[in-house]
Amino acid sequence: MFRGNRRLLCGALRGVLSRGVPLCVVLSCGVLLSAAPAVSAEDVSRDDGPRFDLGGAVRFNYGWLDYGPTSGLQPELLRIDAKGDAGPAFFSLQYRWYDGFDAVHHAWAGWKLGDGSDGVDADIRVGIQQVPFGLLPYASNSFWFGSGYYLGIEDDYDPGIVWQRADDTHQWHAGVFAGDEYGTGSRFDRYSFDVATTGDLPYRERGRAVVRYQNSRTWNGAVLALGASTFAGRIENRASGDRHGHAGVAVHGQWSRGPATVQLQWARYRYANPESRIALSAFLFPFEIASQADVPTFNVAWDAQRTGWFDSIACYNNASATLPVGRDPGLRNSIQNVTGCSFGKGPMLAYVDWIAGRNMWFVGGPGVGIDAPGGDRWRSRLNVNIGFYF
C-alpha cells in the first residue's frame, strides 16, 4: 500500500518540476517524503522473495567565494533512488533534480553469475552505470571530488555492458560503452562530464572499451590495493563526420590501516582530435580542457568513526592536478586542493570543504589545463553541503 503511495508521490514531484514549480518547494515535499518509513525487505516479503527499496536525498549548499558573490544556504539537490532484486536479477536507478535542470545519474539492471558460496562475487550489468576506471568508487573523499571528475575520468556514468568479478584478492572489470548517457554532445544539462558539441569544437563520444584490474592483500598490518585501468574508444566530429581516437590509462593504489587511508593515482587521457583542446559539459555549461594531459592524485583521509554527538567524522586532504602533454602555448597546468571534513548523524551527512584552485574550472577558472585570461591566480571557496538521506 505505502509503496504505491510513494510511487505516486515521486510522479507528482517530477510533474511539478516540469511545470516550473521552484525547486525549494519541491525539496520541502521531499523532506516530508523522507519522514515516511522506508520499505524494508521484511515489509515486502517474509521470505527470500523479491525485494524493493525506495529512497533518496535532499541537499542544501552554502558557498563563500573569494572570486565572486557569496551564495547563501539554498536548495542544491533532490534525489530519488530505487533498487531491488529477485533471485539472480537486480537493478538500481537514481534520478536527480538540480536548480534549473534534471538529469539521470544511473539506471541499470544486472544478473548475478553464481551464488557467491565459493567466495567469488561476479555479475553482468547493462544500462547507464559507472565507468570502471581508476580508484573506485572515487579518487577523492570530498563533496567537491578531484580534478579527474571534471575531466570525465572519475565518477562518469555512460550506457554500456560491464562484467565484474571479485574475490578476496582479485577484482576485474571489463566493459563496452556506447557513448555518453544521452547520445548527444549538445545536451549540457547532465551530471557526468562528457564531450560537448560546441561551435568551435563540435565533438561527441562514440563509444569505448574499458578494462580494470586490482589486487588487494594484507601488508604490514594494512590493506594494500594496487591496480591499473585502461580504455580506448572514439569521438566524432559532428560537422565533418571524422572520427578520432580517445584513450586513457591509470595506475592506482590505496593503503588503509585503521582509520587512515592514503590514495595515489596517475592517469593519462588522450583525445586525438587535431586541436589542442576539446570541450566537455555538465551542470548546464560547456568548457574547454586540454586534449591530452596527465592527472596525478594524492589523497589522505582519517576516519574517526563515532565521535561525541556525531555518528562519524572523516577529515581529508585531496590534491590533484592536470598537466597538459605537449608544448602548446595555449595550455597551462591546473591544480586543485580540497581540505575538509564530513560529519554524519543519523540520516544527515554534511561536508565542510575549503577548495583552492589555480586555472581550475568550477573554482573560478576558465577551463582545465588551458591558458586563458583569468586563470593565472589562486582562487578559493568555503563550501558547506548538508544532505538528508532516506
C-alpha positions, -999 to 999 in steps of 0.1 A, spaced: 0 0 0 26 25 10 50 15 -18 23 25 -43 18 59 -25 55 66 -27 54 59 -65 25 84 -68 45 110 -47 76 106 -69 55 111 -100 39 142 -86 73 156 -77 85 152 -112 53 166 -126 55 199 -106 91 203 -116 82 201 -153 56 228 -147 82 252 -133 75 250 -96 105 263 -77 130 237 -65 127 249 -29 90 240 -29 97 205 -43 125 200 -17 101 207 11 79 179 -3 110 157 -4 115 163 33 80 151 40 86 121 19 118 113 37 99 113 70 79 83 59 92 48 69 114 31 44 101 0 27 123 -28 40 127 -63 26 108 -76 56 78 -54 47 78 -66 11 82 -103 18 87 -125 48 108 -150 28 135 -148 2 112 -134 -25 117 -102 -45 129 -71 -26 124 -34 -35 138 -3 -17 129 33 -25 149 62 -11 165 95 -20 181 126 -6 176 163 -1 207 185 0 213 222 7 245 241 -1 263 273 11 294 288 -6 317 317 3 338 326 -26 368 349 -28 363 353 -66 326 362 -67 294 368 -46 286 345 -17 259 320 -23 237 317 8 223 285 20 200 273 -7 185 240 -21 210 221 -41 195 187 -49 165 164 -48 173 128 -55 152 97 -59 167 62 -57 153 27 -63 169 -7 -62 157 -43 -58 164 -79 -66 146 -111 -74 167 -142 -74 199 -136 -95 184 -104 -111 188 -70 -96 186 -33 -106 195 2 -94 185 36 -106 188 72 -95 173 104 -109 183 139 -98 167 174 -98 190 204 -95 182 241 -96 174 247 -133 177 211 -147 172 175 -140 193 145 -151 197 108 -148 225 96 -126 224 59 -133 199 33 -144 210 -3 -149 199 -39 -144 222 -69 -135 224 -106 -133 245 -125 -107 268 -151 -121 269 -177 -92 256 -176 -57 288 -164 -40 292 -195 -19 327 -200 -33 338 -166 -22 335 -151 -57 311 -123 -65 305 -120 -102 278 -103 -123 270 -86 -155 252 -52 -157 235 -34 -185 225 3 -186 237 37 -176 264 28 -150 297 40 -136 327 36 -160 351 13 -140 383 34 -144 409 43 -117 402 43 -80 367 31 -72 342 42 -62 360 76 -62 395 90 -65 386 116 -38 369 119 -3 353 153 -6 320 166 -18 339 186 -45 357 155 -60 391 157 -76 404 170 -110 395 137 -127 358 143 -121 359 175 -142 378 157 -169 353 128 -172 376 101 -158 361 99 -123 325 91 -114 315 91 -150 282 73 -160 276 61 -195 253 34 -211 271 1 -216 276 -35 -205 300 -44 -177 312 -77 -164 328 -78 -130 344 -105 -108 359 -101 -73 373 -124 -46 394 -116 -16 425 -108 -37 415 -100 -73 390 -76 -88 383 -75 -125 361 -52 -146 356 -53 -184 330 -32 -202 319 -17 -235 301 17 -236 281 32 -264 288 69 -258 275 94 -233 243 88 -213 221 109 -237 238 100 -270 244 136 -279 271 161 -270 248 191 -275 229 184 -242 247 202 -214 222 195 -185 238 164 -172 256 150 -141 285 133 -157 312 153 -175 312 142 -212 325 155 -245 304 185 -256 294 197 -291 302 234 -294 306 257 -323 344 257 -322 348 221 -311 318 201 -325 326 166 -310 307 139 -292 316 105 -277 311 74 -299 319 45 -276 348 29 -258 360 -4 -242 373 -4 -206 394 -30 -186 403 -26 -149 422 -49 -125 430 -45 -88 449 -67 -64 443 -64 -27 463 -80 1 473 -75 37 507 -59 41 524 -50 74 491 -48 92 474 -27 65 453 -34 34 471 -25 2 452 -24 -31 472 -19 -63 457 -17 -98 456 -5 -133 429 7 -157 427 14 -194 402 24 -220 401 30 -258 374 45 -279 363 72 -304 350 107 -307 332 121 -337 333 155 -353 296 163 -358 304 188 -386 327 167 -408 319 132 -396 355 124 -389 363 101 -360 394 103 -338 408 81 -310 401 86 -273 422 66 -249 432 66 -212 453 47 -187 458 48 -150 478 32 -123 464 34 -88 468 23 -52 451 26 -19 466 19 15 443 15 46 452 9 82 427 15 110 412 50 105 439 61 80 437 59 42 461 71 15 452 71 -22 476 76 -51 468 76 -88 485 87 -120 461 89 -150 467 100 -186 439 106 -211 442 114 -248 418 128 -273 434 125 -308 415 154 -324 437 179 -344 430 207 -319 449 211 -286 416 214 -268 383 197 -265 350 208 -249 332 190 -220 300 198 -203 279 192 -172 256 212 -149 243 233 -179 277 247 -190 303 237 -216 340 245 -211 374 236 -226 401 212 -214 435 202 -228 431 173 -253 459 154 -237 471 155 -201 485 136 -171 463 137 -139 482 129 -107 461 125 -75 473 122 -39 447 119 -11 449 113 26 420 107 50 413 99 86 380 83 96 373 89 133 341 68 132 317 76 161 329 108 179 307 125 205 274 137 192 282 126 156 280 90 144 310 96 122 336 122 113 361 119 85 388 145 76 408 146 44 430 165 20 426 158 -17 453 171 -40 451 167 -78 465 184 -109 460 184 -147 493 186 -166 489 190 -203 510 169 -226 530 188 -252 543 223 -256 513 241 -270 514 277 -257 476 277 -252 478 251 -225 487 255 -188 488 233 -157 457 233 -134 458 225 -97 431 218 -72 433 211 -34 404 203 -12 407 202 26 377 193 47 357 170 69 324 151 66 301 147 96 274 121 99 244 120 123 215 96 116 202 105 81 223 136 78 257 138 61 274 172 59 306 182 41 327 213 51 353 219 24 379 245 16 386 243 -21 416 261 -36 424 260 -73 446 276 -99 435 277 -135 407 253 -125 371 254 -138 344 253 -111 368 273 -88 367 304 -109 390 293 -137 382 294 -174 387 257 -180 411 228 -171 446 226 -185 442 256 -208 458 291 -208 431 318 -208 426 352 -192 416 350 -155 432 316 -148 466 327 -135 458 333 -99 447 311 -70 410 311 -61 393 296 -31 359 287 -18 344 276 15 317 251 7 292 236 31 268 209 19 242 194 42 223 164 30 194 143 44 193 107 30 163 85 33 
